[in-house]
Amino acid sequence: MASKFGTRWQKSRFRSWWMKIKSGFHWLWQKMGQYPFITTGIIVILIALTAFVFLVHKFGWDWTGFNGEYSKTTTTSTTHGITTATEQPLTKTLWDWLQLLIVPFMLVIGGFWLSQLQKSREQRATTQRDKTEHEIATDNQRAAALQVYIDRMSELFMEKHLRDSQPEDEVRTIARVRTLTVLSGLDPMRKGSILLFLHESGLIDKGKHIVDLRKAYLNDAYLHDASLSNTDLSGAILSGADLSGAILSGANLSGAIWLEPT
C-alpha cells in the first residue's frame, strides 16, 4: 500500500514538475514571438558558436584559448658557451578577451531582461486596471439603470394608476416593456432585486398579475431564500437562477424555461 502511495506521489510530483517546464517553454516561446529580430540574432549567435567550437576542436587553434593551451614563445641563445632560455610572457588569447567582455555583456543582457520584465508587469497592471475600471463602470451603469427603472415604475403607480389598470390598458404594456428591457442588461443580484420589487408591489401575483413576465430574462437571477409565494412566473426564463431556499409555494411556474433558449 505504501509503495503504491509512494508511486502515485512520485507521478504527481513528476507531473507537476513537467507542467512547470511546459509552462516555462510556453512563456519563452511567446516572448521569442514578440521579439523576432532578437530571437533571430540569438539563433545566429548560437549557430556561430557551435561552428566555432567544432573548428577549435578539429584544428586545435591555440590562439583561441578554448582548448586549454596558450600561445607562448621560448627563445634559446648561447653566449660564451652558456645557454640561456628566455620565455616570452603568455599572449592574450581569444578566451582572455572574452572574459573581459562577459561582465559588460551580462550587464547589458540583465538590464534588457529587467526592462522587459518591468514592461510586462506594467502591461499586466494596466490591463488589470482597465478591467477593474470597466467592471466599475458597468456596475455603475447597472445601478443607474435599476434606479431609473424603479423611479419610472413609481411614476406609473402614482400618475398612471398601474395597480388599478385593466389588462388592455397601455400602462401595462409600458410596464412590461420597461421590465423586460432592464432585466436583459442587469447582473444576477439586481435581477433578483427587480423580481422582489415586482412581487412586493403586487404586480406579479398569481391570478391577477399586472406585469407579464413571459420571456423575461431572469436567467442566473440571485433569489436565494427569496419569498416568492403565489407569484406568477409562467413563461419566464429561469435557467441558472439561484432558487435555493426560495419560498415558491403556490407560485405559477408553468411554461418557465429552465434551459438556455436556442
Summary of the structure (lengths in Angstrom):
residues: 262
radius of gyration: 39.4
end to end distance: 51.2
largest distance: 138.4
contacts: 623
relative contact order: 0.05
helix: 59%
strand: 9%
